[in-house]
Amino acid sequence: MHTKRGVANLPLHGGHAPRWLFNRMVKLAGGILDVILYEYDSDEFLRRISDPHWFQALSCVIGFDWHSSGTTTTTCGALKTVINPEEHGIMMAGGKGKNSRKTPFEIDEISDLFSLPSKKVNELKYSSRISAKIDNSCIQDGYDLYHHSFIFTEGGNWAVVQQGLNSKNKYARRYHWLSESIDQVIEEPHNAICCDESKESTLNMTASKSDEARKSSVDLICDNPEHLKPYFRRKSQSLLTDFFDIGANSHVSQNFKEIKMPSHHPVLDIDMSKHEFKVLKNAYELQPESYEELISLEGMGPKKIRALALISDLVYGAESSWSDPVKYSFTHGGKDGFPYPVDREVYDHSIYTLKEALDEAKIDKKDKYNAIKRLESFVNLEKC
């Protein structure tokens, strides 16, 4: 039911698209959308927007910078502006910053128009929330989400385009989701991840290798997290007097002190405040039955997920994956035959689809001509 289609890395660029450009982007995006819906259907639109390469090509065609972080936010903004739920049978909720938090309310607003039952509405809101939780907390790649667009159809199918930023390397990473062909949202949800950077020591709790760590994390919570306290680093330095065994030798002179060291010492470089530890206690009281249920609980953020993963390894030997889930993926293959030769028929079909959409789009001849020129330059760049 949940599958992620890809990730793209883009440099962070400030500023805004000028109004004259954004207005044209809206108009052209609307023309392409109309053609796709006429030739195919709304589900095909979801498949295309969840493909990082197609999304990137669309951004280039409608006129935005090909390598800017704004490719994501501005293109989604243009699509949200032009999509009319009543006309297109599609709703685009969320957006950048504070707009992302409006997603559940926007889903509710359109549910009556689409005649969606309350159960389906709750499923959509959960899908929006869990996709953000997984990319922000379960895949700890250093990118913090700041953009979340949730696109769904009147049939209840959905896609997600969301983006995180890394303040250190000044890059953004885009994540795509599609609600097709997967049974477990928490394991190996990526079909294609494409980016130029692979980060070392990236905790990936969605990897199949992390399966035992996920199970152990649930066991640690359900067994009462009180016994986890000794594994956390103290906020203040330990004193020798902390380890005096006062009652063990009460019959001995007060000048004699017995030092009793604990059987193990904190090994996690993680502070856990009383408030944060209370989240673990609340989770214990709820007794989650699965890892997905555990991470869905309020307050279960990156620090607690990471702590449980480390303790699972320490106590049970249940290792987690520390490999960035990035996979170099190609829509049409590579010119040197890697990872496979270019499939010319598929490649030409992709070009034809966008070209046909441009030809049929109801836009001015000048805008259409410029868009086709951008498409041709993109195609030539891909063939280089």
C-alpha positions as a Markdown table, in Angstrom:
| # | Residue | x | y | z |
|---|---|---|---|---|
| 1 | Met | 0.0 | 0.0 | 0.0 |
| 2 | His | 2.9 | 2.3 | 0.6 |
| 3 | Thr | 6.0 | 2.6 | -1.6 |
| 4 | Lys | 8.7 | 5.2 | -2.0 |
| 5 | Arg | 9.8 | 5.9 | -5.6 |
| 6 | Gly | 12.9 | 8.0 | -5.2 |
| 7 | Val | 15.1 | 10.6 | -3.7 |
| 8 | Ala | 17.0 | 13.5 | -5.3 |
| 9 | Asn | 19.7 | 15.8 | -3.9 |
| 10 | Leu | 19.6 | 19.5 | -4.8 |
| 11 | Pro | 21.6 | 22.5 | -3.6 |
| 12 | Leu | 19.8 | 25.0 | -1.4 |
| 13 | His | 19.0 | 28.2 | -3.1 |
| 14 | Gly | 17.3 | 31.2 | -1.5 |
| 15 | Gly | 14.9 | 33.7 | -2.8 |
| 16 | His | 11.6 | 33.3 | -4.7 |
| 17 | Ala | 10.5 | 32.6 | -8.3 |
| 18 | Pro | 9.6 | 36.0 | -9.8 |
| 19 | Arg | 5.8 | 36.4 | -10.3 |
| 20 | Trp | 6.1 | 36.6 | -14.1 |
| 21 | Leu | 7.9 | 33.3 | -14.2 |
| 22 | Phe | 5.6 | 31.6 | -11.6 |
| 23 | Asn | 2.5 | 32.6 | -13.5 |
| 24 | Arg | 3.8 | 31.0 | -16.7 |
| 25 | Met | 4.8 | 27.9 | -14.7 |
| 26 | Val | 1.3 | 27.6 | -13.4 |
| 27 | Lys | -0.2 | 28.0 | -16.9 |
| 28 | Leu | 2.2 | 25.5 | -18.5 |
| 29 | Ala | 1.9 | 23.0 | -15.6 |
| 30 | Gly | -1.9 | 23.2 | -16.0 |
| 31 | Gly | -1.7 | 22.4 | -19.7 |
| 32 | Ile | 0.5 | 19.4 | -19.2 |
| 33 | Leu | -1.7 | 18.2 | -16.4 |
| 34 | Asp | -4.8 | 18.4 | -18.6 |
| 35 | Val | -3.2 | 16.3 | -21.3 |
| 36 | Ile | -2.0 | 13.6 | -18.9 |
| 37 | Leu | -5.5 | 13.3 | -17.4 |
| 38 | Tyr | -7.1 | 13.2 | -20.9 |
| 39 | Glu | -4.7 | 10.6 | -22.3 |
| 40 | Tyr | -4.4 | 8.5 | -19.1 |
| 41 | Asp | -6.0 | 9.1 | -15.7 |
| 42 | Ser | -5.3 | 10.6 | -12.3 |
| 43 | Asp | -3.4 | 7.4 | -11.1 |
| 44 | Glu | -1.0 | 7.8 | -13.9 |
| 45 | Phe | -0.3 | 11.4 | -12.8 |
| 46 | Leu | 0.5 | 10.1 | -9.4 |
| 47 | Arg | 2.9 | 7.6 | -10.9 |
| 48 | Arg | 4.7 | 10.3 | -12.9 |
| 49 | Ile | 5.0 | 12.8 | -10.1 |
| 50 | Ser | 6.4 | 10.1 | -7.8 |
| 51 | Asp | 9.1 | 9.4 | -10.3 |
| 52 | Pro | 12.1 | 11.7 | -9.4 |
| 53 | His | 13.3 | 11.9 | -13.0 |
| 54 | Trp | 9.9 | 12.7 | -14.4 |
| 55 | Phe | 9.4 | 15.3 | -11.7 |
| 56 | Gln | 12.8 | 16.8 | -12.5 |
| 57 | Ala | 12.1 | 16.9 | -16.2 |
| 58 | Leu | 8.7 | 18.6 | -15.5 |
| 59 | Ser | 10.4 | 21.2 | -13.5 |
| 60 | Cys | 12.9 | 21.9 | -16.3 |
| 61 | Val | 10.2 | 22.1 | -18.9 |
| 62 | Ile | 8.0 | 24.5 | -17.0 |
| 63 | Gly | 11.0 | 26.8 | -16.6 |
| 64 | Phe | 12.6 | 26.4 | -13.2 |
| 65 | Asp | 16.3 | 26.1 | -12.3 |
| 66 | Trp | 17.3 | 22.5 | -13.1 |
| 67 | His | 19.4 | 22.0 | -10.0 |
| 68 | Ser | 17.9 | 24.3 | -7.3 |
| 69 | Ser | 16.1 | 23.2 | -4.1 |
| 70 | Gly | 13.3 | 25.4 | -5.3 |
| 71 | Thr | 12.7 | 22.9 | -8.1 |
| 72 | Thr | 10.6 | 21.0 | -5.5 |
| 73 | Thr | 8.8 | 23.8 | -3.6 |
| 74 | Thr | 8.1 | 26.0 | -6.7 |
| 75 | Thr | 7.0 | 23.1 | -8.9 |
| 76 | Cys | 4.7 | 21.8 | -6.2 |
| 77 | Gly | 3.4 | 25.3 | -5.6 |
| 78 | Ala | 2.6 | 25.7 | -9.3 |
| 79 | Leu | 0.8 | 22.4 | -9.4 |
| 80 | Lys | -1.2 | 23.1 | -6.2 |
| 81 | Thr | -2.3 | 26.4 | -7.7 |
| 82 | Val | -3.5 | 24.9 | -10.9 |
| 83 | Ile | -5.1 | 21.7 | -9.6 |
| 84 | Asn | -8.8 | 22.0 | -9.2 |
| 85 | Pro | -10.2 | 19.1 | -7.1 |
| 86 | Glu | -13.7 | 19.4 | -8.5 |
| 87 | Glu | -12.4 | 19.5 | -12.1 |
| 88 | His | -9.4 | 17.2 | -12.0 |
| 89 | Gly | -10.4 | 14.7 | -9.2 |
| 90 | Ile | -7.1 | 15.4 | -7.6 |
| 91 | Met | -6.2 | 17.3 | -4.4 |
| 92 | Met | -2.7 | 18.6 | -3.5 |
| 93 | Ala | -2.4 | 19.3 | 0.2 |
| 94 | Gly | 0.4 | 20.7 | 2.3 |
| 95 | Gly | 3.4 | 22.6 | 1.1 |
| 96 | Lys | 6.5 | 24.4 | 2.4 |
| 97 | Gly | 7.0 | 25.2 | 6.1 |
| 98 | Lys | 3.9 | 25.9 | 8.1 |
| 99 | Asn | 1.7 | 24.9 | 5.0 |
| 100 | Ser | 2.9 | 21.3 | 5.5 |
| 101 | Arg | 1.1 | 21.2 | 8.8 |
| 102 | Lys | -2.2 | 22.1 | 7.1 |
| 103 | Thr | -2.2 | 18.7 | 5.3 |
| 104 | Pro | -4.7 | 16.9 | 7.6 |
| 105 | Phe | -7.2 | 19.8 | 7.5 |
| 106 | Glu | -7.0 | 20.1 | 3.7 |
| 107 | Ile | -7.7 | 16.3 | 3.5 |
| 108 | Asp | -10.8 | 16.8 | 5.6 |
| 109 | Glu | -11.9 | 19.7 | 3.5 |
| 110 | Ile | -11.9 | 17.8 | 0.3 |
| 111 | Ser | -13.2 | 14.4 | 1.7 |
| 112 | Asp | -16.8 | 15.4 | 1.2 |
| 113 | Leu | -16.3 | 16.6 | -2.4 |
| 114 | Phe | -14.6 | 13.2 | -3.2 |
| 115 | Ser | -17.3 | 11.3 | -1.1 |
| 116 | Leu | -14.5 | 9.5 | 0.8 |
| 117 | Pro | -15.6 | 7.4 | 3.8 |
| 118 | Ser | -14.2 | 8.4 | 7.2 |
| 119 | Lys | -12.0 | 5.3 | 7.3 |
| 120 | Lys | -10.3 | 6.2 | 4.0 |
| 121 | Val | -9.9 | 9.8 | 5.2 |
| 122 | Asn | -8.1 | 8.6 | 8.4 |
| 123 | Glu | -5.9 | 6.3 | 6.3 |
| 124 | Leu | -4.9 | 9.3 | 4.1 |
| 125 | Lys | -4.0 | 11.4 | 7.0 |
| 126 | Tyr | -2.1 | 8.5 | 8.5 |
| 127 | Ser | -0.2 | 7.9 | 5.3 |
| 128 | Ser | 0.8 | 11.6 | 5.2 |
| 129 | Arg | 2.0 | 11.5 | 8.8 |
| 130 | Ile | 3.9 | 8.1 | 8.6 |
| 131 | Ser | 5.7 | 9.1 | 5.4 |
| 132 | Ala | 7.1 | 12.2 | 7.1 |
| 133 | Lys | 7.9 | 10.3 | 10.3 |
| 134 | Ile | 9.9 | 7.6 | 8.4 |
| 135 | Asp | 11.9 | 10.1 | 6.3 |
| 136 | Asn | 12.6 | 12.4 | 9.2 |
| 137 | Ser | 13.2 | 9.8 | 12.0 |
| 138 | Cys | 13.7 | 6.3 | 10.7 |
| 139 | Ile | 16.2 | 7.3 | 8.0 |
| 140 | Gln | 18.7 | 9.5 | 9.8 |
| 141 | Asp | 20.6 | 10.9 | 6.9 |
| 142 | Gly | 21.0 | 14.5 | 8.2 |
| 143 | Tyr | 18.2 | 16.0 | 6.2 |
| 144 | Asp | 15.3 | 17.7 | 8.2 |
| 145 | Leu | 12.0 | 17.9 | 6.4 |
| 146 | Tyr | 10.7 | 21.3 | 5.7 |
| 147 | His | 8.4 | 20.6 | 2.7 |
| 148 | His | 5.6 | 18.0 | 2.5 |
| 149 | Ser | 3.1 | 17.8 | -0.4 |
| 150 | Phe | 0.4 | 15.1 | -0.2 |
| 151 | Ile | -1.4 | 14.4 | -3.5 |
| 152 | Phe | -4.5 | 12.2 | -3.5 |
| 153 | Thr | -7.2 | 11.2 | -5.9 |
| 154 | Glu | -11.0 | 10.9 | -5.5 |
| 155 | Gly | -10.3 | 7.1 | -5.6 |
| 156 | Gly | -8.2 | 7.4 | -2.5 |
| 157 | Asn | -4.8 | 6.7 | -4.1 |
| 158 | Trp | -1.9 | 9.1 | -3.1 |
| 159 | Ala | 1.6 | 10.2 | -3.6 |
| 160 | Val | 4.0 | 12.3 | -1.5 |
| 161 | Val | 6.7 | 14.7 | -2.6 |
| 162 | Gln | 8.7 | 16.0 | 0.4 |
| 163 | Gln | 12.0 | 17.6 | 0.9 |
| 164 | Gly | 14.6 | 17.9 | 3.7 |
| 165 | Leu | 17.5 | 20.2 | 4.2 |
| 166 | Asn | 21.0 | 19.7 | 5.5 |
| 167 | Ser | 22.3 | 22.9 | 7.1 |
| 168 | Lys | 25.9 | 21.7 | 7.0 |
| 169 | Asn | 26.4 | 20.8 | 3.4 |
| 170 | Lys | 23.7 | 23.3 | 2.1 |
| 171 | Tyr | 21.9 | 20.6 | 0.1 |
| 172 | Ala | 18.3 | 19.5 | 0.0 |
| 173 | Arg | 17.1 | 15.9 | -0.5 |
| 174 | Arg | 13.7 | 15.1 | -2.1 |
| 175 | Tyr | 11.7 | 12.0 | -1.2 |
| 176 | His | 8.9 | 10.5 | -3.4 |
| 177 | Trp | 6.2 | 8.1 | -2.2 |
| 178 | Leu | 3.5 | 6.3 | -4.1 |
| 179 | Ser | 0.6 | 4.2 | -2.6 |
| 180 | Glu | 1.1 | 1.1 | -4.8 |
| 181 | Ser | 2.6 | -2.4 | -4.5 |
| 182 | Ile | 4.0 | -2.8 | -1.0 |
| 183 | Asp | 2.7 | -4.5 | 2.1 |
| 184 | Gln | 4.9 | -3.1 | 4.8 |
| 185 | Val | 5.6 | 0.7 | 5.0 |
| 186 | Ile | 8.4 | 0.2 | 7.4 |
| 187 | Glu | 10.7 | -2.2 | 5.4 |
| 188 | Glu | 12.5 | -1.4 | 2.2 |
| 189 | Pro | 10.0 | 1.2 | 0.9 |
| 190 | His | 12.4 | 2.5 | -1.7 |
| 191 | Asn | 12.1 | 1.5 | -5.3 |
| 192 | Ala | 14.6 | 4.1 | -6.6 |
| 193 | Ile | 16.8 | 6.6 | -4.8 |
| 194 | Cys | 18.8 | 8.8 | -6.9 |
| 195 | Cys | 21.4 | 11.3 | -5.6 |
| 196 | Asp | 25.1 | 12.2 | -5.9 |
| 197 | Glu | 25.9 | 11.8 | -2.3 |
| 198 | Ser | 26.1 | 8.7 | -0.1 |
| 199 | Lys | 26.5 | 9.6 | 3.6 |
| 200 | Glu | 28.5 | 7.4 | 6.0 |
| 201 | Ser | 26.9 | 6.2 | 9.3 |
| 202 | Thr | 23.3 | 6.7 | 8.2 |
| 203 | Leu | 20.9 | 4.9 | 10.5 |
| 204 | Asn | 18.4 | 3.2 | 8.3 |
| 205 | Met | 15.7 | 1.5 | 10.3 |
| 206 | Thr | 13.7 | 0.7 | 7.2 |
| 207 | Ala | 16.4 | -1.6 | 5.8 |
| 208 | Ser | 15.7 | -5.4 | 5.9 |
| 209 | Lys | 19.0 | -5.7 | 7.8 |
| 210 | Ser | 17.4 | -3.7 | 10.6 |
| 211 | Asp | 14.5 | -6.2 | 11.0 |
| 212 | Glu | 15.8 | -7.7 | 14.3 |
| 213 | Ala | 16.6 | -4.3 | 15.7 |
| 214 | Arg | 13.1 | -3.2 | 15.0 |
| 215 | Lys | 11.7 | -6.2 | 16.9 |
| 216 | Ser | 14.2 | -5.7 | 19.7 |
| 217 | Ser | 13.2 | -2.0 | 20.0 |
| 218 | Val | 9.6 | -3.0 | 20.5 |
| 219 | Asp | 10.6 | -5.6 | 23.1 |
| 220 | Leu | 12.7 | -3.1 | 25.0 |
| 221 | Ile | 9.7 | -0.8 | 25.3 |
| 222 | Cys | 7.2 | -3.5 | 26.2 |
| 223 | Asp | 9.6 | -4.9 | 28.9 |
| 224 | Asn | 9.5 | -1.5 | 30.7 |
| 225 | Pro | 12.0 | 1.2 | 29.7 |
| 226 | Glu | 13.1 | 1.7 | 33.4 |
| 227 | His | 15.9 | -0.8 | 32.9 |
| 228 | Leu | 17.2 | 1.3 | 30.0 |
| 229 | Lys | 18.3 | 4.2 | 32.2 |
| 230 | Pro | 21.8 | 3.0 | 33.0 |
| 231 | Tyr | 22.6 | 3.0 | 29.3 |
| 232 | Phe | 22.2 | 6.7 | 28.8 |
| 233 | Arg | 24.9 | 9.3 | 29.4 |
| 234 | Arg | 24.5 | 11.5 | 32.4 |
| 235 | Lys | 24.1 | 15.2 | 31.8 |
| 236 | Ser | 26.6 | 15.8 | 34.6 |
| 237 | Gln | 29.9 | 14.1 | 35.4 |
| 238 | Ser | 29.8 | 11.1 | 37.7 |
| 239 | Leu | 31.4 | 11.4 | 41.2 |
| 240 | Leu | 33.2 | 8.7 | 43.1 |
| 241 | Thr | 30.7 | 9.1 | 45.9 |
| 242 | Asp | 28.0 | 8.0 | 43.5 |
| 243 | Phe | 29.3 | 4.5 | 43.8 |
| 244 | Phe | 29.6 | 4.2 | 47.7 |
| 245 | Asp | 27.7 | 1.2 | 49.0 |
| 246 | Ile | 26.4 | 2.9 | 52.2 |
| 247 | Gly | 24.5 | 0.0 | 53.7 |
| 248 | Ala | 26.8 | -2.9 | 52.8 |
| 249 | Asn | 29.4 | -2.3 | 55.6 |
| 250 | Ser | 27.4 | -0.4 | 58.2 |
| 251 | His | 29.2 | -2.4 | 60.9 |
| 252 | Val | 32.6 | -1.1 | 59.7 |
| 253 | Ser | 34.1 | 2.2 | 60.8 |
| 254 | Gln | 32.7 | 5.2 | 59.0 |
| 255 | Asn | 36.2 | 5.9 | 57.7 |
| 256 | Phe | 35.8 | 2.8 | 55.5 |
| 257 | Lys | 34.0 | 3.2 | 52.3 |
| 258 | Glu | 33.1 | 0.3 | 49.9 |
| 259 | Ile | 33.0 | 1.3 | 46.3 |
| 260 | Lys | 30.5 | -0.8 | 44.2 |
| 261 | Met | 30.7 | -0.2 | 40.5 |
| 262 | Pro | 27.7 | -1.0 | 38.3 |
| 263 | Ser | 27.9 | -4.1 | 36.1 |
| 264 | His | 27.8 | -1.9 | 33.0 |
| 265 | His | 28.2 | 1.7 | 32.2 |
| 266 | Pro | 26.6 | 4.2 | 29.8 |
| 267 | Val | 27.8 | 3.6 | 26.3 |
| 268 | Leu | 25.4 | 5.9 | 24.4 |
| 269 | Asp | 26.4 | 9.4 | 23.6 |
| 270 | Ile | 22.7 | 10.4 | 24.1 |
| 271 | Asp | 21.2 | 12.6 | 26.8 |
| 272 | Met | 17.7 | 11.6 | 27.8 |
| 273 | Ser | 15.8 | 14.2 | 29.8 |
| 274 | Lys | 12.9 | 13.3 | 32.2 |
| 275 | His | 10.5 | 14.6 | 29.6 |
| 276 | Glu | 12.0 | 12.5 | 26.9 |
| 277 | Phe | 12.1 | 9.4 | 29.0 |
| 278 | Lys | 8.5 | 9.9 | 29.9 |
| 279 | Val | 7.7 | 9.4 | 26.2 |
| 280 | Leu | 9.2 | 5.9 | 26.5 |
| 281 | Lys | 7.2 | 5.2 | 29.6 |
| 282 | Asn | 4.0 | 6.3 | 27.8 |
| 283 | Ala | 4.9 | 4.0 | 25.0 |
| 284 | Tyr | 5.3 | 1.2 | 27.5 |
| 285 | Glu | 1.8 | 1.8 | 28.9 |
| 286 | Leu | 0.4 | 1.5 | 25.4 |
| 287 | Gln | 2.3 | -1.7 | 24.7 |
| 288 | Pro | 2.8 | -1.3 | 20.9 |
| 289 | Glu | 2.5 | -4.5 | 19.0 |
| 290 | Ser | 4.7 | -3.5 | 16.0 |
| 291 | Tyr | 7.6 | -1.2 | 15.2 |
| 292 | Glu | 5.3 | 0.8 | 12.9 |
| 293 | Glu | 2.9 | 1.3 | 15.8 |
| 294 | Leu | 5.8 | 2.2 | 18.1 |
| 295 | Ile | 7.2 | 5.0 | 15.8 |
| 296 | Ser | 3.7 | 6.3 | 15.2 |
| 297 | Leu | 3.3 | 7.3 | 18.8 |
| 298 | Glu | 3.5 | 10.9 | 19.7 |
| 299 | Gly | 7.0 | 12.0 | 20.8 |
| 300 | Met | 8.9 | 9.1 | 19.2 |
| 301 | Gly | 11.4 | 11.2 | 17.4 |
| 302 | Pro | 14.9 | 10.5 | 15.9 |
| 303 | Lys | 16.8 | 10.6 | 19.3 |
| 304 | Lys | 14.6 | 7.9 | 20.9 |
| 305 | Ile | 14.5 | 5.7 | 17.7 |
| 306 | Arg | 18.3 | 5.9 | 17.6 |
| 307 | Ala | 18.7 | 5.1 | 21.3 |
| 308 | Leu | 16.5 | 2.0 | 21.0 |
| 309 | Ala | 18.5 | 0.9 | 17.9 |
| 310 | Leu | 21.8 | 1.2 | 19.7 |
| 311 | Ile | 20.6 | -0.5 | 22.9 |
| 312 | Ser | 19.1 | -3.3 | 20.7 |
| 313 | Asp | 22.6 | -3.9 | 19.3 |
| 314 | Leu | 24.3 | -3.7 | 22.7 |
| 315 | Val | 21.8 | -5.9 | 24.6 |
| 316 | Tyr | 20.6 | -8.4 | 22.0 |
| 317 | Gly | 23.2 | -8.1 | 19.3 |
| 318 | Ala | 20.5 | -7.0 | 16.9 |
| 319 | Glu | 22.4 | -4.8 | 14.4 |
| 320 | Ser | 20.8 | -2.0 | 12.5 |
| 321 | Ser | 21.8 | -0.9 | 9.0 |
| 322 | Trp | 24.1 | 2.1 | 9.0 |
| 323 | Ser | 24.2 | 2.4 | 5.2 |
| 324 | Asp | 22.6 | 5.3 | 3.4 |
| 325 | Pro | 19.7 | 3.9 | 1.5 |
| 326 | Val | 20.8 | 5.7 | -1.6 |
| 327 | Lys | 20.8 | 3.7 | -4.8 |
| 328 | Tyr | 22.0 | 5.2 | -8.1 |
| 329 | Ser | 19.0 | 4.8 | -10.3 |
| 330 | Phe | 18.5 | 5.5 | -14.0 |
| 331 | Thr | 15.2 | 5.9 | -15.7 |
| 332 | His | 16.5 | 4.9 | -19.1 |
| 333 | Gly | 19.9 | 3.3 | -18.5 |
| 334 | Gly | 23.3 | 4.8 | -19.1 |
| 335 | Lys | 25.2 | 5.7 | -22.3 |
| 336 | Asp | 28.1 | 3.4 | -21.2 |
| 337 | Gly | 25.8 | 0.5 | -20.6 |
| 338 | Phe | 25.8 | 0.9 | -16.8 |
| 339 | Pro | 23.7 | -0.1 | -15.0 |
| 340 | Tyr | 22.1 | -1.3 | -18.2 |
| 341 | Pro | 22.0 | -0.2 | -21.9 |
| 342 | Val | 19.6 | 2.6 | -22.8 |
| 343 | Asp | 16.2 | 1.3 | -23.7 |
| 344 | Arg | 15.5 | 3.5 | -26.7 |
| 345 | Glu | 11.9 | 2.6 | -27.0 |
| 346 | Val | 11.2 | 3.6 | -23.3 |
| 347 | Tyr | 13.4 | 6.7 | -23.6 |
| 348 | Asp | 11.6 | 7.9 | -26.8 |
| 349 | His | 8.2 | 7.2 | -25.2 |
| 350 | Ser | 9.1 | 9.5 | -22.2 |
| 351 | Ile | 10.2 | 12.2 | -24.6 |
| 352 | Tyr | 7.1 | 11.8 | -26.7 |
| 353 | Thr | 4.8 | 12.0 | -23.7 |
| 354 | Leu | 6.1 | 15.3 | -22.6 |
| 355 | Lys | 6.3 | 16.6 | -26.2 |
| 356 | Glu | 2.8 | 15.5 | -26.9 |
| 357 | Ala | 1.6 | 17.2 | -23.7 |
| 358 | Leu | 3.2 | 20.4 | -24.7 |
| 359 | Asp | 1.8 | 20.2 | -28.2 |
| 360 | Glu | -1.7 | 19.7 | -26.9 |
| 361 | Ala | -1.5 | 22.2 | -24.0 |
| 362 | Lys | -3.7 | 25.3 | -24.2 |
| 363 | Ile | -0.9 | 27.9 | -23.9 |
| 364 | Asp | 0.5 | 30.7 | -26.0 |
| 365 | Lys | 2.7 | 29.7 | -28.9 |
| 366 | Lys | 5.7 | 31.6 | -27.5 |
| 367 | Asp | 5.4 | 29.8 | -24.1 |
| 368 | Lys | 5.0 | 26.5 | -25.9 |
| 369 | Tyr | 8.0 | 27.1 | -28.2 |
| 370 | Asn | 10.2 | 28.0 | -25.2 |
| 371 | Ala | 9.0 | 25.0 | -23.2 |
| 372 | Ile | 9.8 | 22.6 | -26.1 |
| 373 | Lys | 13.3 | 24.2 | -26.4 |
| 374 | Arg | 13.9 | 23.5 | -22.7 |
| 375 | Leu | 12.7 | 19.9 | -23.2 |
| 376 | Glu | 15.0 | 19.4 | -26.1 |
| 377 | Ser | 18.0 | 20.9 | -24.1 |
| 378 | Phe | 17.1 | 18.5 | -21.2 |
| 379 | Val | 17.0 | 15.5 | -23.6 |
| 380 | Asn | 20.3 | 16.5 | -25.2 |
| 381 | Leu | 21.8 | 16.8 | -21.7 |
| 382 | Glu | 20.5 | 13.3 | -20.8 |
| 383 | Lys | 22.0 | 11.9 | -24.0 |
| 384 | Cys | 25.5 | 13.4 | -23.4 |
